[in-house]
C-alpha cells in the first residue's frame, strides 16, 4: 500500500492499495449499513467503513481505480496510519523527479511555489535546448540557470544548522521557539541537553535542519563530556548559530566559535547587558524568553537569508536544478560549452 499524500500528521491521508491487495482490502470494507462493499471499476467514489483488527478503524472514501488499485481517503491521524502500516505495509509512492518530491514535502508556501514553477519544466529538455544554442548564447543561458539553481537548491534542500554556545545561554529555549513547541527540556540547570535533537522547519521561506546540542562548559560527568564532544563533531559538518548570553557577554569559548558562526545572536537582551567586545560580531539581539516566537523566527530567518546572500524565497524565474544530480548535469553542460 502506498501513501500518496506527504508524510507527517495531516487532516486527510490518501493511500492506494495495489491490485494484489484488492481482495484483502475489499474484505475489510463495509457499507454504512454494515453490508459488504461491492467494488466496481469506474464507479463514483463511495463512503465505507474500514474494519481492521476486528473493529471499525475509520470512515473512508473509496475510489476504485480499476487496474491501478483502490484509493482510500481517510483521516491522517498517526493511530490510523500505524494500523494500515502494520496490516498492509505502507510506503511512500516514489516521486519521479525532484520537483515532484518537493511538491510533496514542501515546508513553506515559498517551497510550494517553487515546486509548482519547476514541475512545468522538463529539466532534461531545457538542458538539451541550451546545448543546441550558439556557443555565446548557450553559455549565458547555462550560467543564468546555474545562478537560479543556487537559489533553488537553497530553497529545496534544508541547510543543517547547529545551535552552539555556553551552557544556559538559551539554545534550547531558542530551539523551542523556532519550532513553535516545547521540543526539548529547558531550565536553569546546566547540562539538560545531552543527546543532539534535530528537527526541520522553514525560516523566512527557506528550509533548515536545526540541531540543538549540549552547551560548552564544565562537564560534570563522563556522559556530559561525551555530549559536549558530540556537539563539537556535529559543528564540523554544519553551519553554526552561536547563542551568547548578552548579560554575561561572550565567553572564551564563544570567542573561539564566533569566526566559524554563520549567525551570532546576543540572547537575553531584556536583561542589563555586559559590554560587547568589538572583535566579536553580533548579528542579532533578541530575548528568547520574552519575544513572540513568530518575531524570533522572522528575525533569524531574515538574517540567515541575508548572510547567505539569498533573495526572498519563491519561484526563481526559469528552470533550475533541484537536486545534486541535476546541478552536476548543468555544471557539466556549462563546462562543455565553455571548453
C-alpha angles and dihedrals in degrees: 000000000000131000110227097182123069118280117261139059113321140154094247132026125194118204132175125213115211119237091259089058093050098096095049093045092047089056090054094054124089132181116244088262091056097254122130115271117245108215119211124179112241094017118137116269112276139194119248142163117246113217119193131159089017096299141077110277102179147332108255143183112234121209114185109212094180111218089008092064137242121314119208125196108199143148114297096220113137091235091059095045093046091059091048090049092050095047102036106010115248123221133170114259109245117255109220098210135029092247090058091049091051090049089058098044104036112149096191140027088251092058090047091051090051091049092049089051095049099045086066090063128076100217096200092047091050091051091048090051090054091049089056095054125096110276098257095046092043092052092051091049093047093050092048090050090051091053091049088049092054088060096038093052091049087054096043102044123051117241113226110235122184120206108221139169143101123324113279093015088125102258096138092045089052090048090054093047092052090053096043090233143075097262098155136028118266133187145118094280111102117236100030089134113064113143113050113256119209129196134161124229140152121248118191087346097304121108122241135183102216120203123194112202139182114282124250114256144084114343110224094191144008089265091055091048091051091050092052091048092050090053090052092052091051091052091059092068101036145056115266135230108193113206115200128187100238091199089063100030126223114326123216088263091051090052090053091052099042095084091053096048124104089201130019115201126194102210128194093039088158088074126073103280129230115232109277115229114239093226093062115076120229116194100172140015119204146143114235091189098054109022122092109259091232090057091048092051092048095048095046093043093051093047093049091049092049094048091049091051094239129148125229108301119260142076115354099214101250144018115316142170115269098180138042090251093054091046092052090050090053092046091052090049092052091047092049092051092047094048 
